[in-house]
Amino acid sequence: MDRYRAWFAAQDNPNERYPLTEVVYYSQSGGLLEVSHDMAALRQRSAAEWRQLFESRWMRTSWPYGSGVWGKKEWVCPEIADENIVSMFEGGTNLFWAERFGREIGVEDLWIKLCGNSHTGSFKDLGMTVLVSVVKQMMSEGKPIRAVACASTGDTSAALAAYGAAAGIPTIVFLPKGKVSTAQLVQPIAHGATVISIDSDFDGCMRIVRDVTADPNSGIYLANSLNSLRIEGQKTVGIEIAQQFDWQVPDWIVIPGGNLGNTFALGKGLRLMHELGLIDRLPRIVCAQAEHANPLYRAFCNDWHYSPIAARPTLASAIQIGDPVSIKRAISTLQQFDGIVEQASEQELADAAARADRTGAYACPHTGVALAATIKLVNRGIIKRSDRVVVVSTAHGLKFSGFKVHYHENSLRDVVGTFANPPIELPADVDAVRRALAQRMDAPVAPSR
Ligand SMILES: *Cc1c(COP(=O)(O)O)cnc(C)c1O
């Protein structure tokens, strides 16, 4: 693997380079850094050889290559020593045919990539395994790092805390007070992270963690997605989707977006596969935003002219972000992929998640945003009924039980539980049960089909 190389490069100047193990977040001009790979070295293997290598490692236990991320190590972070890799076999998540839901919304070839079926319950594991592994490598080389920190809308902190704990590296997480789910809050607490609850929103937490980590003497390393190491792991999602379709490319990939690192990462993985000849075309990408946190959608409707907004509270709390860190690179990704941005109201995202659940899914609210966007684009004829569509589900529904409980209690503010299915409460009396069942069988809750 020695012949493969990767480094940080300035977005606006590819000759400004830094090793991946240097503590550096911005280029000299203040822009983001991106991970670049030695493409000439990667091209020395043919597309067929790469496919074969990736297939031979897929979902095996041979450490660390059974991880969906580290099975693609040469494309992700080739120079890290295997003994420094911190992995919980993230990736390799199921991609399943959502047959009944697809039929219901009028697009039969609909698939869901369940990235939330992962160690901490969200796709954030894909990036965090790379970042924490590089930190472990840096520490083994004697770099003065004492802790790793992030601001988070919930899932990033859960992933950082778990991977840090697995490696024995202290972690610090900044959370907007009252704006993450209970499950998300308890994860970093359980893993022993220092949890700081700030009376602000995500954007406010982000400003604080940037200031704290900007001091080079702090010994605190920044783990937010402006740190492009995470993108390298997250970019495997598009590669996995192609691999799971035997290297065929779907027509559309729909992904929810907040800070927009994942939209960029999806495109980056797809482009790398295309450049190395593993796939022969690119899909179109739809980024789906909550109407209450829609700066990218507004830019899309305004000839890609962007201005930050103050995001309003949304059930899709992990994407309640008004000034996304990766806005520029997400816009250029969408331009390269003939992309579209669609938005979903609170009612639309909650109903879309509930409808999907009624066909056996268990959608988190962010996945609800992506499903609602898909429904709208099918209804408008932009996604054709015969197209193959993959919806990226970003977190496990079980992390958002409160959202589902309140929907089915019909107690969400400003959202009607259209498909609410509350329990029938009865005394311990078999006749009462018989009567209730007879009533229910005669007039079942509107079946979805
Ligand atoms: C982080 C997150 C997102 C948004 O990803 P970005 O890279 O910030 O756009 C979407 N859904 C869930 C569940 C998340 O945790």
The ligand as an ORCA input file, in Angstrom:
! r2SCAN-3c Opt
* xyz 0 1
  C     -25.306     15.016     10.050
  C     -26.608     14.519      9.588
  C     -27.197     14.957      8.379
  C     -26.600     16.038      7.544
  O     -25.353     15.772      6.977
  P     -24.499     17.015      6.471
  O     -23.212     16.441      6.038
  O     -24.358     17.933      7.636
  O     -25.282     17.658      5.367
  C     -28.383     14.390      7.981
  N     -28.998     13.453      8.723
  C     -28.478     13.027      9.879
  C     -29.233     12.003     10.645
  C     -27.278     13.533     10.354
  O     -26.788     13.099     11.522
*
